[in-house]
């Protein structure tokens, strides 16, 4: 079992907790992390890119000149891709970039990312989140002054915490997410991960399956 100390909101140690090795002491799997990030970014693509082909552009109903006798190349439409103002040949069309990524691989990638953050001392556990308001300023004060953590920070909580979700929306360097929504991309995208004890245990139960 991986033992981690637990802090309160004043960065004082208030105990420790044993977490499963399969979730917080998992080997670094770079290929899994690569696939997890690639899958996350692919699923986030809008795929709404679109250009008009020669059928969709306006004009071109009349043959520009007669077939023979002019000395020029045979042409049937001024909307051909080789003409200025013509359609685009083989251009991008709307498509879905998402693809299936196995559930077990997602879990192993998340375990690998969390374990690496733990080995780097970038994973912090707190006993519970105490945020009475949804003000961004209050959340920033809690993280910067209370916990003394700088840089990009991701706060992970269990269940629902509307105050944290609302307070983190407008802060450029502090994010908040529910434990069961955490992805390996989120772990890699932030410098520090701060979890509540309950969130860490909840994730541990899921990742050992």
Secondary structure by P-SEA (a helix, b strand, c coil): cbbbbbbcccccccbbbbbbcccccccccaaaaaaaaaaaaaaaccccbbbbccccccccccccccccccccccccccccccccccccccccccccccccccaaaaaaaaaaaaaaaaaaccbbbccbbbbccccaaaaaaaaacccccccbbbbbbccccaaaaaaacccccbbbbccccccaaaaaaccbbbbcaaaaaaaaaaaac
